[in-house]
Amino acid sequence: MLTSTEFKQFYSRLNPQQRIAVDTIEGPVMVLAGPGTGKTQTLAMRIANILQQAQMDPWNILCLTFTESGVAAMRTRLLSIIGTPAYYVRIHTFHSFCNDIIKDHPELFALSSSWRMLSDVERVELLRDLIDRLPGQSRLKPFGDPYLYLRDVSGNIKQLKQEDITPAGFKHALAVIQSFTDATKKDATAFFALKPKERTDEACESFFAALQDAAADAALPESLVFMMTRTYKKHSLDESKMRTVFKNDIKKWYDKLVHQLPRQMDMCAVYEGYQEVLRTRGRYDYEDMIMMVVSQLKQDDELLASYQEQFQYILVDEYQDTNGAQNEVVALLTSFDENPNVFVVGDDKQSIYRFQGASLNNMLDFYERYKKSVAIVPLVENYRSQATVLEAAGAVIAHNKESITRYIPSVSTSLAPAAGRMPQLLEHHVFESEDAEDYAVATHARELIAQGAQPQDIAVLFRYNRDGEELLRVMQRLGVPARLEAGENVFDTICIQQMLLLLAYLADMKREDMLAEILQFDWLAIPALDVLKVITHAGTHHEKLLNMIGDEVALTEVGVSNPLLFISLKENLARWKHDAANVTLQDFLHQIFSESGWLEYILKQGDKLSCLQKMTRLLQEAKQLNESKHTLTITEFMHRLQLLAEHDVPLETQAWQTAQNAVHLMTAHKAKGLEFEHVVMTRLNNKHWGNNPEVGKLPLPHGFIRHDYIVAGENNEDERRLFYVALTRAKQTLWLTRATHTATGRPTVPSLFMAELPSSCVSVHEHIEDEAHIVERTVTGLGPLPAVHQDDIRGWLKFLLKDHVLSVTHINNYLECPRKFYIRNVLRVPTVRTPHQALGSAVHGALESFFVEYERSNAVPSVDVLTVAFDRFLQREVLTPEQSQHALDVGRGILEEYYAQYRNSFARDTKREYNFSSHGITVDGIPITGLIDKIELLDASDKQKNGLWREGAAVNIVDYKTGRPENGLKKISKGGDYYRQLVFYKLLCDTSPRFPFTFATAEIDFVQKNDKGVFIKKQLTISDEEVAVLRQEIKDVWSNIQNLAFFEDGAGCGKSDCEYCAH
């Protein structure tokens, strides 16, 4: 823990404003923190000061931020200041915090035990079905293109949920708008028909008054009233020309409101149906998580009070990026006090996530809510950028008409340079083509590196991910280490395209054209000349290619060198076709990846990890679809993937990020919160940066979604903030580039933001290529791409492991076979549950439900409660009908016998599925976590009158096991998996500062009888010495993992029957 002396040392480095933010620990505080002003350090020091001054436990402090990278940055900074207590401070994204609430209270949230996340394919399929159900004349399904608005509907539903607007709330709002337009239709028609001479000041004022009266009568949302009033007030009506402008603007606003209303009403019907189908199918989407928690906190006073009591101090980073639902979480947690200890940090100039529902209005609401007591602290000393960058950025953002300082006029947020850097002009480089622009940018990066710059200190920022794709290839060809920090679409990769083509052929084996292409795949290892001979002969003689490759005589006659390769392939195709109809989709995909030679071939390629990552993403999607429909066929699977392609929905992998020393290529959005010594901004043209056309075809009512007074103007205010964010990433040098022609040769116009840069801050350089330079660039572009280096792969693996948290399953997997840990826990390749594993999972779920009901009713439930719950959980498992029926019969029999054995001795006072994931437990700096099946209270007298267990009460930890006890008993001996699991549970209980009970004993409860017909419970008392041995084992395993020992040649267990060592 931080000593007083150490705290003073850190504190002395703060500037006066930062000290105010750190010292003001009581009451509401809003910090306006510009880029580079040290907000992360300020947040961390404030947490340290709270721990110093308030004598709070770290877990009584909640810090919420916008991204996982923000969480990591905050915890890392806090670790550097206060040490290991930083692990126990509750630092979360809003989603992870809400997820923890759900995990900690599974009985309150149906989705925690039985609901599943909706997949991308399911979302598209569901929305198509709901649109199909609309009346034929619906304006939401135009004739000839009925799914024209599908992407807009999907995005709008997401946005409504982000604002915690339910279908009922949306329906009511649309009814209010309908009432308003009905009441004003006559006046609007008359006013819009007036001739210019008739459009007097009095006529304009009279019409606007009629709109105001109708808005009040209909209770029109304040946001729409504001837009209407703003349209009226921004025009001076003392000139005929301005009255015409007013008429045009208000007519545009009004007509849009009326025109879109029928589509929006149909969209509301789709939204209602969408939520109903999710409920009936047991599905939820990403946005539901926060909505459900908000709903539960609103209706459950006891739950809300428990979190209000726990979190005495709440801090929110990037407050300008919060959406309505996220802000509601904060409002609920702080609702118990007029002046809660809540600290928010934000910057209106950096609000760039409105497309995700972020609302600057949250900042104004915060100010208005606590106006009498809130402390406003601006941070304006910039420790990042040289003065010219700040001057240029300030000049650009000054063109925005609205800012938070307009509403809080006593505050100034103008940045002042404090980094002590030498001022340097920004460089504006103009090229004739985008190819020339990319080549120059790559060459510039190469020259910076040659001059001593570290590659990771260089960033190229662009507006869209597609802007960086060709640039990455140019850099690779020039030998510049670079990484495009964006997820990749699975469907854009050759290795996946080839596998999907094989699957498509198995779904429709009449497609001879597909088979002809499949024969040429490298991973089938059939000689290219032989393939050409067979395809040519079949085509010339009008023979079926499938028949030809199975005919040894015909193959020999055409001169094939090894007919057995073709014959073997035909046999495999026939077998795979059969298996596709008789095993689950998941089983089949794993089988064909291995048996076809595809996986073995991929593992020998330079980009193997990238291909494996895409394979994993494809398997994840298949798993979700298979869980939704257990009898899903390969034909149905391919059809559903086609739906994604039809609606331009990518199946994206996680962004490939590495710790490798490489130039960063990323969007300006992605660069938020980062800083670089050298920055390049590319494609700075009109309608690319600024004046961007609206993409959506079906907008929600303007201003309806968490209306932002600060950004109520033109879309360019949003884009200008993004440009500002990009500029302020630079510490020293800043290149601004554009091309005078697009890739197709169309002339371009500079971005309007370039014209807003002060000429005194920018030097302009126009480049005209000579023939030699064009040849050099073109030859480079035609060169081969270098293979992915092993260091790249290692860097990516280290990135995946950066925030890894060890569980006992991970440890057991590693000790069994390091390759198993690599495949299962690093790459997270989805595995297919065996029927036995599916049975065990359903038994666990049934027992959890049984003891929840026991606690609720205070009486031992009937055996039917147990078997019915088992049936329900088994239905979730992906099994063939035969496997499912067999598991059902076996599982019911096991549970009925288990119930008969223990019905009179079931422990009544229990806690189920106890999750340590939010406890922040570390062992010698190594983060660990776990989930306990059941905790039993050993002494009934430790249960207090209010039903709570006494702090420090002795408990027994229980883990259920299915299968033959004879096999399991071997694993309970020292060194066995079950033994290690129980010792690990004691370590968790003893180490967690938040676990309120005393670990006394642990037991393995075998739910199934042994061969002699006897039930067995094996209880252990675990010593501190045994825990010490495990601690050392954890340290050894962790060291090997961090050193990537699992990735070394020969790193597997070496057993001949190990599926993970086979490749």
LUMTIMAR-808702 format. One record per residue (C-alpha): x negated, z negated, y negated; residue in three letters. Coordinates in steps of 0.5 Angstrom, whole numbers, plus 500, padded with zeros to 3 digits. Example, Ala and Ser with C-alpha at 12.3 -4.5 7.8 and 13.67 -1.06 7.14 Angstrom:
475484509Ala/473486502Ser/
# end
This chain:
500500500Met/498501493Leu/494496489Thr/496494482Ser/489496480Thr/489503484Glu/496504480Phe/493503474Lys/488508475Gln/493513477Phe/498511471Tyr/492511466Ser/492519467Arg/499520465Leu/501522458Asn/506518454Pro/512522456Gln/510522463Gln/509514462Arg/516513459Ile/519517465Ala/515513470Val/517506466Asp/524507465Thr/526505472Ile/533502471Glu/539506469Gly/540514468Pro/534518466Val/534526465Met/527529465Val/526536462Leu/520538465Ala/517545463Gly/513549468Pro/506546469Gly/508539466Thr/506535472Gly/513533474Lys/511532482Thr/506527479Gln/511524475Thr/516523480Leu/511520485Ala/508515480Met/515513479Arg/517512486Ile/510508486Ala/512504480Asn/519502483Ile/516500489Leu/511496485Gln/516493480Gln/523492484Ala/520490490Gln/524495494Met/523497501Asp/521505501Pro/527507505Trp/531504499Asn/529510495Ile/532517496Leu/529523493Cys/533530494Leu/530536492Thr/532544493Phe/527546498Thr/523544505Glu/516546501Ser/519541495Gly/519536500Val/513537503Ala/509537496Ala/513531494Met/511527501Arg/504530500Thr/503527493Arg/506521495Leu/501520500Leu/495521496Ser/498515491Ile/501510496Ile/499512503Gly/503511509Thr/509508506Pro/510515503Ala/513516510Tyr/518511509Tyr/521514503Val/527518504Arg/525525501Ile/530530503His/533537502Thr/540536501Phe/542539507His/537535511Ser/540529508Phe/547531510Cys/545533517Asn/542526517Asp/548523515Ile/552527521Ile/546525526Lys/547517524Asp/555517525His/556522530Pro/563519531Glu/565521524Leu/563528525Phe/566532530Ala/561538529Leu/555533531Ser/557533539Ser/561539540Ser/561544535Trp/555550534Arg/553554528Met/556560527Leu/551566528Ser/550572524Asp/553577529Val/559572530Glu/560572522Arg/561579522Val/565580528Glu/570574525Leu/570577518Leu/572584521Arg/577581525Asp/580578519Leu/580584515Ile/583588521Asp/589583521Arg/591584513Leu/597589512Pro/595596512Gly/596597504Gln/592591503Ser/587593497Arg/581589501Leu/581594506Lys/581601503Pro/583607507Phe/577610511Gly/573605509Asp/576598511Pro/570594511Tyr/568596504Leu/568589502Tyr/566585508Leu/559583505Arg/562581498Asp/568577502Val/562573506Ser/558572500Gly/564569496Asn/566565502Ile/559562502Lys/559561494Gln/566558494Leu/563553500Lys/557551495Gln/562549490Glu/566545495Asp/572549494Ile/577549500Thr/581555501Pro/587551499Ala/583550492Gly/582557492Phe/589559493Lys/591554488His/586557482Ala/589564484Leu/596562483Ala/594559476Val/591565474Ile/597569477Gln/602565473Ser/597566467Phe/597574467Thr/605574469Asp/606570462Ala/601574458Thr/603581461Lys/608583456Lys/604581450Asp/597584453Ala/601591454Thr/603591447Ala/597589443Phe/592594447Phe/597599445Ala/596598438Leu/593603434Lys/587601430Pro/591601423Lys/596596426Glu/590592429Arg/590587423Thr/587580423Asp/594577424Glu/595581430Ala/589579433Cys/590572432Glu/597572434Ser/595575441Phe/589570442Phe/594564440Ala/599567445Ala/593567451Leu/591560449Gln/599558449Asp/599561456Ala/593558459Ala/595551457Ala/602552460Asp/599555467Ala/593550466Ala/588555467Leu/581553469Pro/577551463Glu/571556465Ser/576562464Leu/579559458Val/572558455Phe/570566457Met/577568453Met/575564447Thr/568566447Arg/570573447Thr/574572441Tyr/569568437Lys/563572438Lys/567577433His/568577426Ser/575580425Leu/574582418Asp/572589419Glu/576594423Ser/571596427Lys/570589430Met/577588431Arg/576594435Thr/570591439Val/574585440Phe/580589443Lys/575592448Asn/572586450Asp/578582451Ile/582588454Lys/576589459Lys/576581461Trp/583581462Tyr/584588466Asp/578585470Lys/582579471Leu/589583473Val/585588477His/581584482Gln/587579483Leu/590582489Pro/584583492Arg/582576491Gln/589573494Met/587577500Asp/580575500Met/583568500Cys/587569506Ala/581571510Val/578565507Tyr/584561510Glu/583565517Gly/576564517Tyr/576556517Gln/582556522Glu/578560527Val/572556526Leu/576550527Arg/579552533Thr/572555536Arg/568549535Gly/564553530Arg/561551523Tyr/557555518Asp/551553514Tyr/555551508Glu/560547512Asp/555541513Met/555539506Ile/562540505Met/564536511Met/559530508Val/562530501Val/569530504Ser/567524509Gln/564520503Leu/570521499Lys/575519504Gln/571513508Asp/570508503Asp/566504508Glu/561510509Leu/560511502Leu/559504501Ala/553503506Ser/549509503Tyr/550506496Gln/548499498Glu/542503502Gln/539507496Phe/538503490Gln/534508487Tyr/536516487Ile/531521484Leu/533529484Val/528534483Asp/530541481Glu/536539478Tyr/538545475Gln/538549482Asp/543544485Thr/550547486Asn/557544486Gly/557541493Ala/550538492Gln/551535485Asn/558532488Glu/553528493Val/549525488Val/555524484Ala/559520490Leu/552516491Leu/552514484Thr/559513483Ser/559505484Phe/556504477Asp/557506470Glu/549506469Asn/546508476Pro/539508477Asn/539516478Val/533520475Phe/534528475Val/528533473Val/530540471Gly/529545466Asp/534550464Asp/529556463Lys/527556470Gln/534556473Ser/534562477Ile/538561483Tyr/545562481Arg/546567486Phe/546561491Gln/551557487Gly/546553482Ala/549551476Ser/546549470Leu/552546468Asn/550540472Asn/545538467Met/550538461Leu/555534466Asp/550529467Phe/548528460Tyr/556528458Glu/557523464Arg/551518462Tyr/551520454Lys/551513452Lys/545510456Ser/541516459Val/534517457Ala/532524455Ile/525525457Val/522532455Pro/515534459Leu/512539454Val/504538456Glu/502544460Asn/496543465Tyr/497550468Arg/496556464Ser/492558458Gln/495558451Ala/496566451Thr/500566457Val/505560454Leu/505564448Glu/508570451Ala/512566456Ala/515562450Gly/517569446Ala/520572451Val/525566453Ile/527565446Ala/531571446His/536568451Asn/542566446Lys/543559450Glu/539553452Ser/540546454Ile/537544447Thr/543547444Arg/547542447Tyr/542536446Ile/539538439Pro/535532438Ser/530535444Val/525540444Ser/522543450Thr/517548447Ser/510548451Leu/504546449Ala/497548452Pro/493542455Ala/489545461Ala/483546456Gly/483554458Arg/480559454Met/485564451Pro/485571454Gln/490577453Leu/495579458Leu/494586461Glu/499591461His/497597466His/501603466Val/500608472Phe/503615473Glu/506613480Ser/508607484Glu/502609489Asp/497609484Ala/500602481Glu/499599488Asp/492602489Tyr/490599483Ala/493592484Val/490592491Ala/483594488Thr/484589482His/485584487Ala/479586491Arg/475586485Glu/477579483Leu/475577490Ile/468580489Ala/467577483Gln/468570486Gly/475569486Ala/478566492Gln/484570495Pro/489565496Gln/488564488Asp/491571487Ile/498572487Ala/502579486Val/509578484Leu/515583484Phe/523583484Arg/525585491Tyr/521584498Asn/521591499Arg/516592493Asp/511589497Gly/511592503Glu/507598501Glu/503594497Leu/501590503Leu/499596507Arg/495599502Val/491592501Met/490592509Gln/487599509Arg/482596503Leu/480590507Gly/483585502Val/486579506Pro/493579504Ala/500576506Arg/507578505Leu/511572504Glu/518574507Ala/521574513Gly/521581517Glu/528584520Asn/527584528Val/530591528Phe/525594524Asp/519593529Thr/517598534Ile/516593540Cys/523590539Ile/526597538Gln/524600545Gln/526594548Met/533595545Leu/533602547Leu/532600554Leu/538595554Leu/542600551Ala/541605556Tyr/542600561Leu/549599558Ala/550606558Asp/546610564Met/549617562Lys/545617556Arg/539622559Glu/536622552Asp/535615552Met/532615559Leu/527621556Ala/525616551Glu/524610555Ile/519614560Leu/514615554Gln/514607553Phe/506605553Asp/508598557Trp/511602563Leu/504605564Ala/506612566Ile/501617565Pro/504621559Ala/502628562Leu/507626568Asp/512624563Val/512631560Leu/512635567Lys/518631569Val/522631562Ile/520639562Thr/522640569His/529637569Ala/531640562Gly/529647565Thr/533646571His/538643568His/537637573Glu/539629571Lys/533626569Leu/535619573Leu/536623579Asn/529627578Met/525620577Ile/528618584Gly/526624588Asp/519623591Glu/519631593Val/521633587Ala/516629583Leu/510631588Thr/512639587Glu/512638579Val/505635580Gly/506628578Val/500624580Ser/503618582Asn/510619584Pro/511611586Leu/511609578Leu/517613577Phe/521611583Ile/519604582Ser/522605575Leu/529608578Lys/529602583Glu/528597577Asn/533600573Leu/538600579Ala/537593580Arg/537591573Trp/544594572Lys/546590578His/543584575Asp/546585568Ala/553584571Ala/552578575Asn/547573571Val/548570564Thr/546575559Leu/540569557Gln/538570564Asp/538577564Phe/534578558Leu/529573560His/528577567Gln/528584564Ile/522582558Phe/518579564Ser/519584570Glu/519590565Ser/512589564Gly/514589556Trp/512581555Leu/505582559Glu/504589555Tyr/505585548Ile/501579550Leu/495584550Lys/496587543Gln/493585536Gly/500583533Asp/502579539Lys/505573535Leu/509577531Ser/512581536Cys/513574540Leu/516571534Gln/521577533Lys/523576541Met/524569540Thr/529571534Arg/533576538Leu/533571544Leu/536565539Gln/542570537Glu/543572544Ala/543565546Lys/548563540Gln/553569542Leu/552567550Asn/554560548Glu/560563544Ser/562567550Lys/559565557His/561572560Thr/558576555Leu/556583558Thr/550587556Ile/554592553Thr/558587548Glu/551584546Phe/549591544Met/555592540His/555586537Arg/548588534Leu/550594532Gln/555591528Leu/549588524Leu/546594523Ala/553597520Glu/554592515His/546592513Asp/545585515Val/538583518Pro/536579523Leu/530576520Glu/525572522Thr/521566519Gln/516568513Ala/510569516Trp/505564512Gln/498562514Thr/493557512Ala/489563512Gln/485565505Asn/489571503Ala/492574497Val/500572496His/505577496Leu/512575494Met/518575490Thr/518571483Ala/524567486His/519565492Lys/513563487Ala/518558484Lys/514552484Gly/507555485Leu/501556481Glu/495561481Phe/489563478Glu/490570477His/497573477Val/500580478Val/507582476Met/509589479Thr/514594478Arg/516592471Leu/521597469Asn/528597467Asn/534596472Lys/528593476His/527587471Trp/533587467Gly/539591466Asn/540590473Asn/546593476Pro/551588479Glu/551589486Val/558586488Gly/564590489Lys/569584489Leu/567579484Pro/570572484Leu/574571477Pro/569571472His/566564470Gly/570561476Phe/564558480Ile/561552477Arg/562556470His/555555466Asp/556555459Tyr/548556458Ile/548562462Val/555565460Ala/552571457Gly/549577459Glu/546578466Asn/539579462Asn/539571461Glu/539570468Asp/533576469Glu/529573463Arg/529566466Arg/526569472Leu/521573468Phe/519567465Tyr/518563471Val/513569474Ala/509569467Leu/508562468Thr/505562475Arg/499564472Ala/493559470Lys/488564467Gln/489572468Thr/496576468Leu/496583469Trp/503587468Leu/504593471Thr/509599472Arg/509606474Ala/512612469Thr/515615475His/518612481Thr/516614489Ala/521620488Thr/518623482Gly/524620477Arg/522618470Pro/522610469Thr/523606462Val/519600461Pro/523593462Ser/526590456Leu/522584457Phe/516588456Met/518589449Ala/519582448Glu/512580449Leu/508579442Pro/504585441Ser/498580439Ser/498577446Cys/498584450Val/493589451Ser/495596454Val/492600458His/494607460Glu/491610467His/491618468Ile/488619475Glu/483625476Asp/483629482Glu/477625485Ala/481619485His/487622487Ile/484624493Val/480617494Glu/487614494Arg/491619499Thr/485618504Val/486611504Thr/493611505Gly/492616511Leu/487611514Gly/489607520Pro/492599519Leu/487594522Pro/489590528Ala/491583526Val/485578526His/485572531Gln/484568525Asp/491571522Asp/494568528Ile/491561528Arg/493561521Gly/500562522Trp/500557528Leu/497552523Lys/503553518Phe/508552524Leu/505546526Leu/504543518Lys/510539519Asp/511538526His/513531529Val/512529536Leu/517527541Ser/516524548Val/518531550Thr/513535546His/508530549Ile/510531556Asn/510538556Asn/503538553Tyr/500534558Leu/504538564Glu/501545561Cys/499546554Pro/502553554Arg/508550556Lys/508546549Phe/506553546Tyr/511557548Ile/517551548Arg/515547542Asn/511551537Val/514558538Leu/520555540Arg/522561545Val/529559547Pro/530557555Thr/535558559Val/538552562Arg/538552570Thr/545550573Pro/542543574His/540542567Gln/547544564Ala/550539569Leu/545534566Gly/547535559Ser/555535560Ala/554528564Val/550526558His/555528553Gly/561525558Ala/558518558Leu/557518550Glu/564520549Ser/566515554Phe/562509551Phe/565511544Val/572511546Glu/570504550Tyr/568501543Glu/574504539Arg/579501544Ser/576495546Asn/578496553Ala/575500559Val/577507559Pro/580510565Ser/576515569Val/580521566Asp/577520560Val/570521563Leu/572527567Thr/576530562Val/570529557Ala/565532562Phe/570538563Asp/569539555Arg/562539555Phe/561543561Leu/565549558Gln/559549553Arg/554551558Glu/552558559Val/553559567Leu/557564571Thr/564563573Pro/561561580Glu/556556577Gln/561553573Ser/566552578Gln/560549583His/557544577Ala/565542575Leu/566540582Asp/559536583Val/559533576Gly/566530577Arg/564527584Gly/558524581Ile/562521575Leu/568518579Glu/563515584Glu/559512578Tyr/565510574Tyr/568506581Ala/561503582Gln/560500574Tyr/567500572Arg/567492572Asn/560491569Ser/560497563Phe/556494557Ala/561494552Arg/557493546Asp/553499545Thr/550504540Lys/549511543Arg/545517541Glu/541513537Tyr/536518532Asn/530516529Phe/529522526Ser/530519519Ser/526513520His/519516518Gly/515513523Ile/508514524Thr/502512529Val/496512525Asp/498518521Gly/502522526Ile/509523525Pro/513521531Ile/521521533Thr/526520538Gly/533520541Leu/535514545Ile/541515550Asp/544508549Lys/542501546Ile/545495550Glu/546488546Leu/543483551Leu/547477548Asp/554477546Ala/553471542Ser/549476537Asp/555480535Lys/557477529Gln/565476527Lys/564483523Asn/563486529Gly/555488527Leu/549486531Trp/545480528Arg/538483526Glu/533481531Gly/538481537Ala/535483543Ala/537490546Val/536494552Asn/534501552Ile/538506557Val/536513559Asp/541517563Tyr/538521569Lys/541526573Thr/539529580Gly/536526586Arg/533519584Pro/528520590Glu/525525585Asn/526521579Gly/523514582Leu/516518582Lys/516519575Lys/517512573Ile/510510576Ser/505509571Lys/503516568Gly/509519570Gly/514522565Asp/520517565Tyr/515511564Tyr/512515558Arg/518516555Gln/520508556Leu/514506553Val/515511547Phe/522508546Tyr/518501545Lys/513504540Leu/519507536Leu/523501536Cys/517496534Asp/514501529Thr/520503525Ser/521499519Pro/528500519Arg/530499527Phe/534492526Pro/533490533Phe/528487538Thr/526491544Phe/527487550Ala/527492556Thr/528499558Ala/531502564Glu/532509567Ile/540509569Asp/540514575Phe/547517575Val/547520582Gln/547516588Lys/540516592Asn/540519599Asp/542513602Lys/549512598Gly/546507593Val/546507585Phe/539505582Ile/537502575Lys/530501574Lys/529496569Gln/522495566Leu/519490561Thr/513494557Ile/507490555Ser/503491548Asp/497493552Glu/502499555Glu/504501548Val/496501546Ala/495506552Val/500511550Leu/498510542Arg/491513544Gln/494518549Glu/498520543Ile/492521538Lys/489525544Asp/494530544Val/495530537Trp/488532536Ser/488538541Asn/495540538Ile/492540531Gln/486544534Asn/490549537Leu/487547544Ala/493550547Phe/491557544Phe/485558547Glu/483562553Asp/485558560Gly/488553556Ala/494552561Gly/495548567Cys/492553572Gly/497552577Lys/499558581Ser/506557580Asp/507555573Cys/511560569Glu/507559562Tyr/500561565Cys/503567569Ala/501571562His/
# end
